């Protein structure tokens, strides 16, 4: 039988990737085994096909190809209807038919922070991590409805162990650990402009998680949808880990979703800047989705309906609800990959770690929002950014920890800022 090393060498020769084992003889036995096992686990055919432009390049739609999607403005819902929606949502939550999924596969590198992004702490009093802030929302709902809400956290191979360790060290923030479930999304190798996979270390091929759209396949892989069904879960919230104002247990959002009869829904934000190239909610080919409007952003942003409402100003804030039937439908679907060109350190042909000055690596990702086109319609709820959107992205941009902390203290802790500005 062909040994593992020979098999790995033959694979590398076939796909012209022999450089990946050029330092093999310099490695100790454990690192040699790690590298060979990694090579044997990689689908080279898939990554090379993606390189050959079979991934979805984020090309602009034509303005003639899109149609508006209706939305509901939270600020304009009549009080009686608002209360009715909330009651529907509260009944579903109290009936133990609701679960929460948090997308937490990222690292805190853009914050200058080593570790899973969810472990990053706001400088509140006391300090709180992003995970603890999310957990507080869940605990509040559990206390209100006298239930325990299943909480699923999607990690990556890069941060899984550290995430689980963090929860254990903090005693799961007082939450029932039997109702917190961790699962790992899949990876894809990174590939350079010369069609070569790259090394992160002498013994390790560089990989990255393949986007939050891998959620559906990962749910299937870990039999989570079956577990949800077994526990009579009918609706699932899906959101990111970094928005400190994102309450996953919003009865209004859940109630309006259920009342609409749709299987999917999203919270949206109004795009204030008409020149912004943010992707927008719209229909294409009579299906809902989020589209790139870079080439016609200014033009499309001006379009209004007969009542003076803008038709193409709803943007994504990564806050979605899926019915269990929608998740079941998506677990057997293959989403397209989006290609991004990034700057990423690598081990060069001399065995030295090299930090490039410009983008050098292609990364391929799937996005949750590409699932929307699998359905006939979607429920959109426009919310106020200053009340529900304070993500932490980096230290220098508009979504930094200082701003997020101020908004969190104002909206959640109800501490007013003393700053003059």
C-alpha positions, 0 to 999 in steps of 0.5 A, spaced: 500 500 500 502 506 498 505 510 504 502 517 506 508 521 504 508 517 497 501 519 496 502 526 498 508 527 494 504 524 488 498 529 489 503 535 490 506 533 483 499 532 480 497 539 482 504 542 481 504 544 489 511 540 490 514 547 494 509 545 500 514 540 502 521 543 500 522 544 508 520 537 510 527 534 511 528 539 516 522 538 520 521 533 526 517 527 526 510 530 529 511 536 524 512 532 518 506 528 520 502 534 521 504 537 514 502 530 510 496 529 514 494 536 512 496 535 505 492 529 504 486 533 507 486 538 502 481 538 496 486 541 491 481 540 485 476 545 489 481 550 490 484 550 484 477 551 480 476 557 485 482 560 482 480 559 475 475 564 476 469 559 478 468 563 484 463 568 484 467 575 482 463 580 486 461 584 479 456 589 479 448 588 477 445 592 472 440 597 475 435 594 470 436 587 473 434 589 480 427 590 483 425 593 490 424 589 496 418 592 501 421 593 508 417 595 514 420 601 518 420 600 526 419 607 527 413 607 523 409 601 526 403 603 529 403 601 537 397 596 537 401 592 531 407 593 534 404 590 541 401 584 537 408 582 533 411 582 540 406 578 543 407 573 537 414 573 538 414 572 546 409 566 545 414 563 541 420 564 545 416 562 551 414 556 548 421 554 547 421 554 539 427 559 538 434 558 538 440 562 537 446 561 533 452 566 533 457 567 528 464 567 531 469 564 527 474 570 527 480 572 530 481 579 533 487 581 529 484 587 526 484 590 533 491 588 535 488 583 539 491 576 540 485 571 541 478 569 538 474 576 537 469 574 541 474 574 547 475 581 546 473 586 552 470 592 552 472 597 557 466 597 561 465 597 569 466 591 570 469 589 563 465 585 559 467 580 553 463 580 547 461 573 548 459 575 555 455 581 552 451 576 548 450 572 554 447 577 558 442 578 552 440 571 553 440 570 560 435 576 561 430 573 556 431 566 560 429 569 566 423 573 563 420 567 560 423 562 565 426 557 560 433 556 557 435 558 550 439 553 546 445 557 544 450 555 538 456 558 537 460 557 530 467 557 531 473 556 526 479 551 527 483 557 528 480 559 534 475 553 537 480 551 542 481 558 545 474 559 545 471 553 549 477 554 554 475 562 555 468 559 556 470 554 561 475 559 565 469 564 565 464 558 568 460 559 561 458 566 564 453 563 569 449 560 563 447 553 563 453 550 559 448 544 557 445 549 552 451 552 549 454 548 543 460 549 539 461 547 532 467 548 527 466 551 520 470 549 514 477 552 512 480 553 505 487 554 503 489 561 501 492 561 494 497 566 491 497 570 484 502 564 481 496 559 483 500 556 489 498 554 496 502 558 501 505 556 508 504 559 514 509 555 518 514 550 515 510 545 517 503 548 516 499 550 509 496 557 510 488 556 511 482 561 513 475 559 514 471 560 508 466 565 510 459 565 514 455 562 509 459 555 511 454 555 516 449 551 513 453 545 511 456 546 518 450 545 521 448 539 517 455 536 518 454 536 526 447 534 526 445 540 529 438 541 525 436 534 527 437 536 534 433 543 533 428 539 530 428 534 536 427 539 541 421 542 537 425 549 535 421 552 529 425 559 529 433 560 529 436 567 530 443 568 526 448 574 528 455 576 528 459 576 535 461 583 534 455 588 534 454 589 542 447 592 541 445 586 537 440 583 542 438 576 539 432 575 543 428 581 539 420 579 540 418 584 535 423 582 530 421 574 531 413 576 531 413 580 524 417 574 521 412 569 523 406 574 521 409 575 514 409 568 513 416 568 510 421 563 512 427 568 512 428 575 515 433 580 516 434 587 520 436 592 515 439 599 516 438 605 512 444 607 507 445 615 509 450 616 504 447 616 497 454 615 494 456 609 499 458 603 495 455 598 501 451 592 498 443 593 498 437 589 499 434 588 492 430 583 488 434 580 482 431 575 477 425 575 482 428 573 488 431 576 494 438 578 495 443 583 497 447 586 491 453 590 489 451 597 486 458 600 486 457 602 478 450 605 479 450 607 487 448 614 486 443 613 481 439 607 484 440 611 491 435 617 489 429 612 486 423 613 491 416 610 491 410 614 490 410 616 497 417 619 497 420 613 500 427 610 498 427 604 494 434 602 495 437 604 501 436 598 505 443 595 507 445 588 511 447 588 519 448 581 519 441 579 523 437 574 520 432 569 522 431 562 519 425 558 520 427 550 521 424 549 514 429 554 511 435 551 514 433 544 512 432 547 505 439 550 505 443 544 508 443 541 501 445 547 497 451 549 495 452 557 495 457 561 491 464 563 493 466 570 493 473 572 491 477 577 495 484 579 494 488 580 501 495 582 504 497 576 508 504 574 511 507 567 508 513 563 508 517 564 502 522 560 498 527 561 503 523 559 509 523 566 512 516 569 514 515 575 509 510 580 510 508 583 503 507 590 502 501 589 498 495 584 497 498 577 495 493 572 496 486 570 494 481 568 499 474 564 498 468 565 502 461 564 502 456 569 505 450 567 509 446 572 505 447 568 498 442 563 501 436 569 500 435 567 493 433 560 495 427 563 497 421 567 494 421 573 499 424 575 505 421 580 511 425 586 512 425 590 518 429 597 518 432 599 525 435 605 528 443 604 527 444 608 533 440 603 537 442 597 534 448 597 531 455 598 534 460 593 531 467 592 533 471 592 527 478 595 528 481 601 532 481 606 527 475 606 523 468 608 525 466 602 528 471 602 533 471 599 541 471 606 544 464 608 540 461 601 541 462 602 548 459 609 548 453 606 545 453 600 549 453 604 555 447 609 553 443 603 550 444 597 554 447 600 561 443 607 560 449 611 562 449 617 559 456 620 556 459 626 559 463 628 553 462 635 551 462 632 543 
